[in-house]
Amino acid sequence: MTDQADFIYFECQACGFDSVQKADFTGSDACPLCDGDNNRYSQMTQRICRDTDQPEGRDARTAL
């Protein structure tokens, strides 16, 4: 398992949705699924991405 400091791993503690964004990401930390499904704010946790992360949502690493 290797850290990928150029990317951030986001995970919603309420529903489990996760995604990977570039380290310079400036968007919202709100979970898009919780916000879209029931119109409630659920903050996604953040940490440095690992090469073993396989997110359900967007994976910015594949855009390279």
Backbone as XML, in Angstrom:
<?xml version="1.0"?>
<chain id="A" units="angstrom">
  <residue number="1" name="MET">
    <atom name="N" x="0.856" y="-1.171" z="0.000"/>
    <atom name="CA" x="0.000" y="0.000" z="0.000"/>
    <atom name="C" x="0.906" y="1.238" z="0.000"/>
  </residue>
  <residue number="2" name="THR">
    <atom name="N" x="0.696" y="2.095" z="-0.990"/>
    <atom name="CA" x="1.493" y="3.299" z="-1.142"/>
    <atom name="C" x="0.595" y="4.528" z="-1.156"/>
  </residue>
  <residue number="3" name="ASP">
    <atom name="N" x="0.986" y="5.558" z="-0.391"/>
    <atom name="CA" x="0.238" y="6.821" z="-0.414"/>
    <atom name="C" x="0.440" y="7.512" z="-1.756"/>
  </residue>
  <residue number="4" name="GLN">
    <atom name="N" x="-0.611" y="8.179" z="-2.207"/>
    <atom name="CA" x="-0.566" y="8.965" z="-3.433"/>
    <atom name="C" x="-0.898" y="10.404" z="-3.059"/>
  </residue>
  <residue number="5" name="ALA">
    <atom name="N" x="0.132" y="11.161" z="-2.693"/>
    <atom name="CA" x="-0.049" y="12.507" z="-2.148"/>
    <atom name="C" x="-0.679" y="13.487" z="-3.128"/>
  </residue>
  <residue number="6" name="ASP">
    <atom name="N" x="-0.718" y="13.177" z="-4.409"/>
    <atom name="CA" x="-1.327" y="14.066" z="-5.402"/>
    <atom name="C" x="-2.844" y="13.939" z="-5.445"/>
  </residue>
  <residue number="7" name="PHE">
    <atom name="N" x="-3.394" y="13.039" z="-4.620"/>
    <atom name="CA" x="-4.832" y="12.779" z="-4.644"/>
    <atom name="C" x="-5.405" y="12.693" z="-3.238"/>
  </residue>
  <residue number="8" name="ILE">
    <atom name="N" x="-6.697" y="13.028" z="-3.125"/>
    <atom name="CA" x="-7.426" y="12.971" z="-1.859"/>
    <atom name="C" x="-8.534" y="11.928" z="-1.984"/>
  </residue>
  <residue number="9" name="TYR">
    <atom name="N" x="-8.652" y="11.098" z="-0.970"/>
    <atom name="CA" x="-9.723" y="10.100" z="-0.897"/>
    <atom name="C" x="-10.829" y="10.663" z="-0.018"/>
  </residue>
  <residue number="10" name="PHE">
    <atom name="N" x="-12.038" y="10.726" z="-0.550"/>
    <atom name="CA" x="-13.210" y="11.207" z="0.182"/>
    <atom name="C" x="-14.123" y="10.028" z="0.490"/>
  </residue>
  <residue number="11" name="GLU">
    <atom name="N" x="-14.710" y="10.010" z="1.696"/>
    <atom name="CA" x="-15.665" y="8.950" z="2.046"/>
    <atom name="C" x="-16.777" y="9.519" z="2.926"/>
  </residue>
  <residue number="12" name="CYS">
    <atom name="N" x="-18.014" y="9.183" z="2.576"/>
    <atom name="CA" x="-19.166" y="9.599" z="3.364"/>
    <atom name="C" x="-19.388" y="8.594" z="4.490"/>
  </residue>
  <residue number="13" name="GLN">
    <atom name="N" x="-19.443" y="9.082" z="5.710"/>
    <atom name="CA" x="-19.656" y="8.206" z="6.864"/>
    <atom name="C" x="-21.109" y="7.764" z="6.993"/>
  </residue>
  <residue number="14" name="ALA">
    <atom name="N" x="-22.020" y="8.493" z="6.341"/>
    <atom name="CA" x="-23.444" y="8.154" z="6.416"/>
    <atom name="C" x="-23.831" y="7.031" z="5.454"/>
  </residue>
  <residue number="15" name="CYS">
    <atom name="N" x="-23.337" y="7.097" z="4.196"/>
    <atom name="CA" x="-23.785" y="6.109" z="3.204"/>
    <atom name="C" x="-22.663" y="5.266" z="2.607"/>
  </residue>
  <residue number="16" name="GLY">
    <atom name="N" x="-21.406" y="5.642" z="2.854"/>
    <atom name="CA" x="-20.277" y="4.862" z="2.361"/>
    <atom name="C" x="-19.778" y="5.244" z="0.972"/>
  </residue>
  <residue number="17" name="PHE">
    <atom name="N" x="-20.439" y="6.190" z="0.306"/>
    <atom name="CA" x="-19.987" y="6.631" z="-1.014"/>
    <atom name="C" x="-18.573" y="7.178" z="-0.905"/>
  </residue>
  <residue number="18" name="ASP">
    <atom name="N" x="-17.722" y="6.864" z="-1.892"/>
    <atom name="CA" x="-16.358" y="7.366" z="-1.865"/>
    <atom name="C" x="-15.915" y="7.794" z="-3.257"/>
  </residue>
  <residue number="19" name="SER">
    <atom name="N" x="-14.911" y="8.670" z="-3.288"/>
    <atom name="CA" x="-14.353" y="9.150" z="-4.548"/>
    <atom name="C" x="-12.919" y="9.602" z="-4.316"/>
  </residue>
  <residue number="20" name="VAL">
    <atom name="N" x="-12.205" y="9.780" z="-5.431"/>
    <atom name="CA" x="-10.833" y="10.274" z="-5.384"/>
    <atom name="C" x="-10.771" y="11.538" z="-6.236"/>
  </residue>
  <residue number="21" name="GLN">
    <atom name="N" x="-10.208" y="12.600" z="-5.646"/>
    <atom name="CA" x="-10.063" y="13.886" z="-6.337"/>
    <atom name="C" x="-8.592" y="14.293" z="-6.319"/>
  </residue>
  <residue number="22" name="LYS">
    <atom name="N" x="-8.221" y="15.198" z="-7.223"/>
    <atom name="CA" x="-6.857" y="15.723" z="-7.212"/>
    <atom name="C" x="-6.633" y="16.508" z="-5.925"/>
  </residue>
  <residue number="23" name="ALA">
    <atom name="N" x="-5.390" y="16.582" z="-5.495"/>
    <atom name="CA" x="-5.043" y="17.249" z="-4.235"/>
    <atom name="C" x="-5.435" y="18.717" z="-4.221"/>
  </residue>
  <residue number="24" name="ASP">
    <atom name="N" x="-5.534" y="19.342" z="-5.387"/>
    <atom name="CA" x="-5.909" y="20.758" z="-5.439"/>
    <atom name="C" x="-7.418" y="20.954" z="-5.594"/>
  </residue>
  <residue number="25" name="PHE">
    <atom name="N" x="-8.208" y="19.934" z="-5.323"/>
    <atom name="CA" x="-9.673" y="19.981" z="-5.417"/>
    <atom name="C" x="-10.224" y="21.103" z="-4.542"/>
  </residue>
  <residue number="26" name="THR">
    <atom name="N" x="-11.105" y="21.923" z="-5.113"/>
    <atom name="CA" x="-11.675" y="23.053" z="-4.373"/>
    <atom name="C" x="-13.195" y="22.969" z="-4.278"/>
  </residue>
  <residue number="27" name="GLY">
    <atom name="N" x="-13.763" y="21.831" z="-4.628"/>
    <atom name="CA" x="-15.211" y="21.674" z="-4.574"/>
    <atom name="C" x="-15.718" y="21.424" z="-3.166"/>
  </residue>
  <residue number="28" name="SER">
    <atom name="N" x="-16.974" y="21.088" z="-3.078"/>
    <atom name="CA" x="-17.648" y="20.858" z="-1.797"/>
    <atom name="C" x="-17.223" y="19.528" z="-1.177"/>
  </residue>
  <residue number="29" name="ASP">
    <atom name="N" x="-17.294" y="19.467" z="0.162"/>
    <atom name="CA" x="-17.043" y="18.208" z="0.867"/>
    <atom name="C" x="-18.355" y="17.504" z="1.206"/>
  </residue>
  <residue number="30" name="ALA">
    <atom name="N" x="-19.462" y="17.978" z="0.638"/>
    <atom name="CA" x="-20.778" y="17.359" z="0.870"/>
    <atom name="C" x="-20.916" y="16.094" z="0.025"/>
  </residue>
  <residue number="31" name="CYS">
    <atom name="N" x="-21.497" y="15.069" z="0.579"/>
    <atom name="CA" x="-21.734" y="13.832" z="-0.163"/>
    <atom name="C" x="-22.802" y="14.086" z="-1.228"/>
  </residue>
  <residue number="32" name="PRO">
    <atom name="N" x="-22.493" y="13.833" z="-2.494"/>
    <atom name="CA" x="-23.485" y="14.083" z="-3.543"/>
    <atom name="C" x="-24.672" y="13.118" z="-3.487"/>
  </residue>
  <residue number="33" name="LEU">
    <atom name="N" x="-24.466" y="11.918" z="-2.984"/>
    <atom name="CA" x="-25.577" y="10.962" z="-2.885"/>
    <atom name="C" x="-26.559" y="11.353" z="-1.787"/>
  </residue>
  <residue number="34" name="CYS">
    <atom name="N" x="-26.053" y="11.666" z="-0.605"/>
    <atom name="CA" x="-26.937" y="12.080" z="0.491"/>
    <atom name="C" x="-27.655" y="13.375" z="0.140"/>
  </residue>
  <residue number="35" name="ASP">
    <atom name="N" x="-26.941" y="14.286" z="-0.492"/>
    <atom name="CA" x="-27.534" y="15.561" z="-0.877"/>
    <atom name="C" x="-28.620" y="15.354" z="-1.930"/>
  </residue>
  <residue number="36" name="GLY">
    <atom name="N" x="-28.361" y="14.492" z="-2.897"/>
    <atom name="CA" x="-29.320" y="14.251" z="-3.971"/>
    <atom name="C" x="-30.496" y="13.386" z="-3.553"/>
  </residue>
  <residue number="37" name="ASP">
    <atom name="N" x="-30.253" y="12.392" z="-2.713"/>
    <atom name="CA" x="-31.309" y="11.453" z="-2.310"/>
    <atom name="C" x="-32.289" y="12.054" z="-1.310"/>
  </residue>
  <residue number="38" name="ASN">
    <atom name="N" x="-31.774" y="12.738" z="-0.302"/>
    <atom name="CA" x="-32.670" y="13.218" z="0.747"/>
    <atom name="C" x="-32.429" y="14.673" z="1.121"/>
  </residue>
  <residue number="39" name="ASN">
    <atom name="N" x="-31.678" y="15.367" z="0.263"/>
    <atom name="CA" x="-31.443" y="16.801" z="0.441"/>
    <atom name="C" x="-30.906" y="17.142" z="1.829"/>
  </residue>
  <residue number="40" name="ARG">
    <atom name="N" x="-29.961" y="16.324" z="2.307"/>
    <atom name="CA" x="-29.332" y="16.624" z="3.597"/>
    <atom name="C" x="-27.821" y="16.620" z="3.441"/>
  </residue>
  <residue number="41" name="TYR">
    <atom name="N" x="-27.189" y="17.523" z="4.146"/>
    <atom name="CA" x="-25.733" y="17.658" z="4.099"/>
    <atom name="C" x="-25.093" y="16.572" z="4.945"/>
  </residue>
  <residue number="42" name="SER">
    <atom name="N" x="-24.168" y="15.857" z="4.333"/>
    <atom name="CA" x="-23.374" y="14.867" z="5.045"/>
    <atom name="C" x="-21.923" y="15.091" z="4.628"/>
  </residue>
  <residue number="43" name="GLN">
    <atom name="N" x="-21.093" y="15.503" z="5.569"/>
    <atom name="CA" x="-19.696" y="15.828" z="5.262"/>
    <atom name="C" x="-18.889" y="14.561" z="5.003"/>
  </residue>
  <residue number="44" name="MET">
    <atom name="N" x="-18.142" y="14.576" z="3.908"/>
    <atom name="CA" x="-17.277" y="13.451" z="3.585"/>
    <atom name="C" x="-15.922" y="13.644" z="4.269"/>
  </residue>
  <residue number="45" name="THR">
    <atom name="N" x="-15.388" y="12.578" z="4.846"/>
    <atom name="CA" x="-14.054" y="12.645" z="5.444"/>
    <atom name="C" x="-13.021" y="12.633" z="4.321"/>
  </residue>
  <residue number="46" name="GLN">
    <atom name="N" x="-11.829" y="13.105" z="4.640"/>
    <atom name="CA" x="-10.761" y="13.184" z="3.650"/>
    <atom name="C" x="-9.470" y="12.635" z="4.226"/>
  </residue>
  <residue number="47" name="ARG">
    <atom name="N" x="-8.680" y="12.017" z="3.351"/>
    <atom name="CA" x="-7.331" y="11.573" z="3.712"/>
    <atom name="C" x="-6.529" y="11.448" z="2.428"/>
  </residue>
  <residue number="48" name="ILE">
    <atom name="N" x="-5.234" y="11.281" z="2.553"/>
    <atom name="CA" x="-4.390" y="11.057" z="1.382"/>
    <atom name="C" x="-4.801" y="9.732" z="0.754"/>
  </residue>
  <residue number="49" name="CYS">
    <atom name="N" x="-4.894" y="9.737" z="-0.551"/>
    <atom name="CA" x="-5.296" y="8.549" z="-1.295"/>
    <atom name="C" x="-4.199" y="7.474" z="-1.225"/>
  </residue>
  <residue number="50" name="ARG">
    <atom name="N" x="-4.614" y="6.228" z="-1.279"/>
    <atom name="CA" x="-3.684" y="5.097" z="-1.330"/>
    <atom name="C" x="-3.871" y="4.374" z="-2.655"/>
  </residue>
  <residue number="51" name="ASP">
    <atom name="N" x="-2.847" y="3.740" z="-3.130"/>
    <atom name="CA" x="-2.940" y="3.053" z="-4.413"/>
    <atom name="C" x="-3.942" y="1.899" z="-4.395"/>
  </residue>
  <residue number="52" name="THR">
    <atom name="N" x="-4.326" y="1.453" z="-3.218"/>
    <atom name="CA" x="-5.292" y="0.353" z="-3.096"/>
    <atom name="C" x="-6.745" y="0.831" z="-3.045"/>
  </residue>
  <residue number="53" name="ASP">
    <atom name="N" x="-6.974" y="2.150" z="-2.991"/>
    <atom name="CA" x="-8.341" y="2.681" z="-2.955"/>
    <atom name="C" x="-9.041" y="2.430" z="-4.285"/>
  </residue>
  <residue number="54" name="GLN">
    <atom name="N" x="-10.276" y="1.932" z="-4.213"/>
    <atom name="CA" x="-11.089" y="1.700" z="-5.398"/>
    <atom name="C" x="-12.453" y="2.330" z="-5.157"/>
  </residue>
  <residue number="55" name="PRO">
    <atom name="N" x="-12.582" y="3.623" z="-5.456"/>
    <atom name="CA" x="-13.805" y="4.346" z="-5.124"/>
    <atom name="C" x="-14.998" y="3.970" z="-5.998"/>
  </residue>
  <residue number="56" name="GLU">
    <atom name="N" x="-16.165" y="4.106" z="-5.406"/>
    <atom name="CA" x="-17.434" y="3.901" z="-6.107"/>
    <atom name="C" x="-17.691" y="5.046" z="-7.082"/>
  </residue>
  <residue number="57" name="GLY">
    <atom name="N" x="-17.331" y="6.245" z="-6.669"/>
    <atom name="CA" x="-17.573" y="7.437" z="-7.483"/>
    <atom name="C" x="-16.382" y="7.790" z="-8.355"/>
  </residue>
  <residue number="58" name="ARG">
    <atom name="N" x="-16.253" y="9.049" z="-8.659"/>
    <atom name="CA" x="-15.200" y="9.546" z="-9.547"/>
    <atom name="C" x="-13.819" y="9.174" z="-9.031"/>
  </residue>
  <residue number="59" name="ASP">
    <atom name="N" x="-12.954" y="8.782" z="-9.954"/>
    <atom name="CA" x="-11.566" y="8.486" z="-9.630"/>
    <atom name="C" x="-10.689" y="9.357" z="-10.524"/>
  </residue>
  <residue number="60" name="ALA">
    <atom name="N" x="-10.201" y="10.460" z="-9.986"/>
    <atom name="CA" x="-9.395" y="11.408" z="-10.761"/>
    <atom name="C" x="-8.095" y="10.799" z="-11.240"/>
  </residue>
  <residue number="61" name="ARG">
    <atom name="N" x="-7.662" y="9.710" z="-10.664"/>
    <atom name="CA" x="-6.415" y="9.074" z="-11.101"/>
    <atom name="C" x="-6.550" y="8.497" z="-12.502"/>
  </residue>
  <residue number="62" name="THR">
    <atom name="N" x="-7.751" y="8.124" z="-12.898"/>
    <atom name="CA" x="-7.950" y="7.536" z="-14.231"/>
    <atom name="C" x="-7.949" y="8.584" z="-15.321"/>
  </residue>
  <residue number="63" name="ALA">
    <atom name="N" x="-8.034" y="9.856" z="-14.971"/>
    <atom name="CA" x="-8.042" y="10.941" z="-15.949"/>
    <atom name="C" x="-6.641" y="11.328" z="-16.407"/>
  </residue>
  <residue number="64" name="LEU">
    <atom name="N" x="-5.628" y="10.705" z="-15.840"/>
    <atom name="CA" x="-4.234" y="11.060" z="-16.188"/>
    <atom name="C" x="-3.801" y="10.445" z="-17.477"/>
  </residue>
</chain>
